[in-house]
């Protein structure tokens, strides 16, 4: 993923409420941090559960 793609992806995650963007300065340098929200954590949990179920199903073959 390039730096440009990261911006697009994080913006989309922010738009749906999965991450929160925090912009500040560290000295004279701009600093952008992203924090996962409760909704983002819940979505991640659902995704991981789904992936675990797929892996389990594939192992049973």
Secondary structure by P-SEA (a helix, b strand, c coil): ccaaaaaaaaaaaaaaccbbbbbbbcccbbbbbbbbcaaaaaaaaaaaaaaaaaaaaaaac
